[in-house]
């Protein structure tokens, strides 16, 4: 981590990009790319993007619904060994999965340090390298501030403000880049997360348990003041599981999409309406599932009723124009092996019949790939 400087270097050198491409091509888990004609058949989206009512539109006024995959390598403290694999995953997202979006999780502390006073040019170049590969693959790129793996901050801080200042200087005029302000905000003042006070701190900031947090409104205001007109995803509090409570805490600044992740509770259309569908129904703003998965494990990411609930959930999103990114191209989650084009399945019969237990290597990969292909037509 080098000291913070007022100047920034905005471009990755050709030598570095060449090195990244070489590493990606030799990654052990990278699957062979399909033919050029197969890759060319995948629809892509072009910016600049703008929010209009409950829709996001891109070039020529075309409606943009993001469907893609989250890539988390740069969120790790020791991120370097993940760069080549990330590059392979980005290419597979575009070619093998026929997606139009990739969400790149970025370790906030890796760039600016826990206090925000540092600055790592080496890490910034790693970010730039992945963005360039994604854009060369004709993907929309969502940049996401992540602290769960490095720092474990519960919400945005002054360091988050400086993190976005650094990235917005480079990407505020990039029509293919979306900003996802903070992964899974999880500040709570009560035993049960999601009361009015939690939403107020989420919006305005405040001090909780001796730690001062910055509100989402402050992050948006600063980005707009810096000249960034990018579409911004704002994830709700309580690990972004629900947007219930957003109504009186809307963010000002334009081009705002409200995001949720891994919805909990009953897996029914009534629950989904309560958690996020109402935002569309009441014509407030677009919404997106910023990160979602289901795989056989003794974790909350596993829905016991997944064989029926997963297809119903995807249909619910499609009918309402709600996009999502799946998490992630990893064995046992979206893929069954190190082959990035080998999706997991949900089995309903036999010894591998779906259960929320570890070790089955089952998941929503095939359902998600089918949904992506449906979106592509």
Steps between C-alpha positions, in 0.01 A plus 500: 500500500663825393425839648198694376577748224296774337580369152374175351617289212190410300624248241647152516813454295492274199766280657284438806194424290701256290620328817144470633378353173785251499430393858130459425568281200704261716263489798436135593126552552435691179275323256558509128328794332218424259521585134492862393155452351365363829639794697372746242145361540481631858320829531688787661398832655648839427492817703481767605227380734221708651219429743155575361223417743546136598721417200863554406561592138822491303610602154217584259252485789515122528389356836793351691437210738829378651558126511843375591739361757691640797879454492658539847877447465601861564305499827763276660786640707743285300337579166793440263455121463136561397564739211550238228197303619290818512597575141393152392171536689430834334550352155286199589226731627481659157558197280391182675220656707391755239457769766501875444641607839782415736513626858856539625539505877788723610663492841463856628795467737716358221475834322489763775567319829269475799533873576483615139838670531686250285502438130627196308580568138575130451152404611340775292672358193362156584150653506563677171623179343182309588277786382683513166461127447129525587441790263695325226255213554215752446371473856347770715727529805362548852769610747415398856664619823557190714623482860387157621829330410726796583416724797147371567354849531126494561422801286657782300762713673720794399723240338208407273470863393868506400470160332229636269691824438789294367283280279270778379798698371560214258149371426263796541499550123496131410156422354536127572567529874248487785589577863374263775569710809547245778456125519242385754471794745439343839489774762232439760400677818260229616501125547269485200640684202286723280320742729462871421822591681700254289357649181574853626865416562518320167378817330666778706784328683567511873688345789429143608699315770765772493553485123399781264339399172430700187150498354418380150369847420845643574670252268259584219527873560881489487502291182264740327707797621807335344318490166408129500174443313524121506205289606543418870380186677414564866459188712260509792599438865491167685728321252278641222247220549201734469397847385201505734534835678653691210190712436591801716876468444539541127838616367525822302741545214345336196587177318442295815419128498412337833663163560429198715683169544409144602138565605401312814163405642225315319581429135170629365389782273337668801830506689693620195249780456553604864878485472556676166219460246301789646771744389419413140123471553480848655711645215775620734823378337668200336622217721760230448611185680866594533608154616309173522574132520358169615712192553477186710654595833411535864478877450235765448600512132314171460123509456349168613223549242744601223372253234174698487597834654804573280312484166215699655743767623666534159161527332400770750810704414462455123136610496588820682821585317720443805859396432748306710858382525568145619767412754746359380686269250633272772479124536190406696330837446430577133735240349558129568872487423790723405340533156344847505235389250380199701194623694365341815154337504216466748401134510155392617544121495766243579778496757585861422147627562514864608564553869662782695804298599866535415677300234239444228656741246154607389380850429317745275757514221282338234192702604700822485658417164155423357369829639791691343429339163133591532597861574720488191208456259 
